[in-house]
């Protein structure tokens, strides 16, 4: 009988568990001690074990015990920590709560220089890092003192590292820098620093693949391990003959010229570049040999690889701190593969690779076959109504033809505002609330199409069938809507946006909608009768793992910043006040996680970029299986509908209506400055189905407060009675450029 490695390892672990006395866990107090000794958060352990933080809390309090596979995994974790952090033989010193210091490392024969084995930290080393040579190094773990002298901020990510995969024992990535003595160094996660002997880019790639032990295990069974990532600082660029910055022409092209000497060096060494060339996110590879990939990813911050909109000032950080920041993102999301948008899309594929190995055939060999639940390895055409303007499917349309709602699916986020009523003008404040990770929440549990669309005439609407539907929803009247089983509410429809259009206008006739939008019309109590549809019978919850990974990354990082998931509304608002200043690097990770969500969804309908493209011609993104405008439309549709459902619940219960909405930000007029001054909490409990303060995706946080006089003033100043105040509610700044003046 043939066993796979995972099955063999599981069997061995089971034997070891039996020898060790089964799955008996340490006492609850010891569980807490071991976690704290390792410097791990409850959120980090919850993420690793695939549970929520309250479960870890219950296990550590002795109120509950894990079961099944999680029991074995938790025991294995605790056993590993007990081996690293045994009970102290004597009473603790004056630093309670910190782990005991490890025995001193062997002294080097030449102080301050790297040798061939583990060494002490040099006196002039950067605080918080451990200097070791490349081939013999193991990363230092969080909570392990690296020396007995005071250190700076820990350079390692607050995360769980993969101790049992020795292929990647030095972490997923390294920041390559050059010290004042001219030595090339690789700053890794956990405070580890490796000496780099490579004298050229080809040699650096060789060293990375053969000695550095960098990379990250795959996220799913049929997936692929993440390639090692090297981040090149300005000094490293100079050392290896690369420009410190791109020229304007190079920036527009996204790469250095093909004739550059470094590219010639790579070619002579038989290394290849992807079609994108040598740019801010270059990929250097050789064709895979069997299951062994030979590929290294480069990230060049000074070439604008780290967009300041999402990565803040990360490109200006010292190397050890940049390694910590990117390492934290990699451990919680994935090793960055490009922009946050590219990474968001790659994360989807990492959980659902297009192919998998088949069962052995008659010849005893495995073959590549379609991986169920994936989008496959070949792109599929979208439906004509789903195609953006300029798509080859629309090449037969007249040149200046403008498609209307009955020809084009137009599912977008809200950009809606209205004049304030007289009653609202008597109130003092405008308060903005923002939905956390709104598009991620919209993707959670969403059934989307996996294969090709099928055209159906006069279909019966099925809310469980993903697709695009041509249907007239102009009869849906928001003045009377269903808000529960056999429960209706009377509303002022003039004060609410329509749920069916991004601008909030009531539809005037048949239009194309994604399934969640049409299903909501039914939920409100109205009949729907489509005249045509493009549906996808091959479907599934493709985005669930993607959502879970990003949710857990967001929650774990927010917990590290002091914003937990179980706070009361008042405590949550207090915890959010100034949370970014508690650890600016982790705050950047939060920003990058959120950008990965939005960018990944947007990338599903990437438009043509660069010069030379003409309407009717294909563009590069169309060759991707992940070019799926229907999935993007479904996520945005569900996100907008989720928000409208809360607006209706809130209006029906309180009589309050939104003044402005921009995507996931909603503005209400209120007498007080806080969301608690208008959100209907009773005994700390929110309105069922309404807005709830909290850190979880789909819940809301405070976005900003301005005065009603400010709102009326800027609208009068720019002669725009329906200026979208949600766009400026955060800091109140409005410019002529914003208003089109």
HELIX and SHEET records of a PDB file:
HELIX    1   1 UNK A    5  UNK A   19  1                                  15    
HELIX    2   2 UNK A   28  UNK A   37  1                                  10    
HELIX    3   3 UNK A   42  UNK A   49  1                                   8    
HELIX    4   4 UNK A   53  UNK A   61  1                                   9    
HELIX    5   5 UNK A   68  UNK A   84  1                                  17    
HELIX    6   6 UNK A  134  UNK A  136  5                                   3    
HELIX    7   7 UNK A  166  UNK A  168  5                                   3    
HELIX    8   8 UNK A  189  UNK A  191  5                                   3    
HELIX    9   9 UNK A  201  UNK A  210  1                                  10    
HELIX   10  10 UNK A  234  UNK A  239  1                                   6    
HELIX   11  11 UNK A  248  UNK A  253  1                                   6    
HELIX   12  12 UNK A  261  UNK A  268  1                                   8    
HELIX   13  13 UNK A  301  UNK A  303  5                                   3    
HELIX   14  14 UNK A  308  UNK A  311  1                                   4    
HELIX   15  15 UNK A  314  UNK A  316  5                                   3    
HELIX   16  16 UNK A  319  UNK A  332  1                                  14    
HELIX   17  17 UNK A  340  UNK A  351  1                                  12    
HELIX   18  18 UNK A  384  UNK A  386  5                                   3    
HELIX   19  19 UNK A  392  UNK A  394  5                                   3    
HELIX   20  20 UNK A  422  UNK A  425  1                                   4    
HELIX   21  21 UNK A  438  UNK A  443  1                                   6    
HELIX   22  22 UNK A  493  UNK A  495  5                                   3    
HELIX   23  23 UNK A  515  UNK A  523  1                                   9    
HELIX   24  24 UNK A  544  UNK A  560  1                                  17    
HELIX   25  25 UNK A  569  UNK A  576  1                                   8    
HELIX   26  26 UNK A  579  UNK A  582  1                                   4    
HELIX   27  27 UNK A  584  UNK A  603  1                                  20    
HELIX   28  28 UNK A  620  UNK A  623  5                                   4    
HELIX   29  29 UNK A  629  UNK A  654  1                                  26    
HELIX   30  30 UNK A  675  UNK A  677  5                                   3    
HELIX   31  31 UNK A  708  UNK A  717  1                                  10    
HELIX   32  32 UNK A  725  UNK A  727  5                                   3    
HELIX   33  33 UNK A  736  UNK A  739  1                                   4    
SHEET    1   A 8 UNK A 130  UNK A 133  0                                        
SHEET    2   A 8 UNK A 192  UNK A 195  1                                        
SHEET    3   A 8 UNK A 184  UNK A 188 -1                                        
SHEET    4   A 8 UNK A 173  UNK A 178 -1                                        
SHEET    5   A 8 UNK A 228  UNK A 232  1                                        
SHEET    6   A 8 UNK A 292  UNK A 299  1                                        
SHEET    7   A 8 UNK A 283  UNK A 289 -1                                        
SHEET    8   A 8 UNK A 272  UNK A 273 -1                                        
SHEET    1   B 2 UNK A 355  UNK A 357  0                                        
SHEET    2   B 2 UNK A 368  UNK A 370 -1                                        
SHEET    1   C 5 UNK A 415  UNK A 417  0                                        
SHEET    2   C 5 UNK A 660  UNK A 662 -1                                        
SHEET    3   C 5 UNK A 665  UNK A 670 -1                                        
SHEET    4   C 5 UNK A 429  UNK A 435 -1                                        
SHEET    5   C 5 UNK A 700  UNK A 707 -1                                        
SHEET    1   D 2 UNK A 448  UNK A 449  0                                        
SHEET    2   D 2 UNK A 539  UNK A 540 -1                                        
SHEET    1   E 4 UNK A 454  UNK A 457  0                                        
SHEET    2   E 4 UNK A 532  UNK A 535 -1                                        
SHEET    3   E 4 UNK A 467  UNK A 472 -1                                        
SHEET    4   E 4 UNK A 510  UNK A 514 -1                                        
SHEET    1   F 2 UNK A 480  UNK A 484  0                                        
SHEET    2   F 2 UNK A 487  UNK A 490 -1                                        
END                                                                             
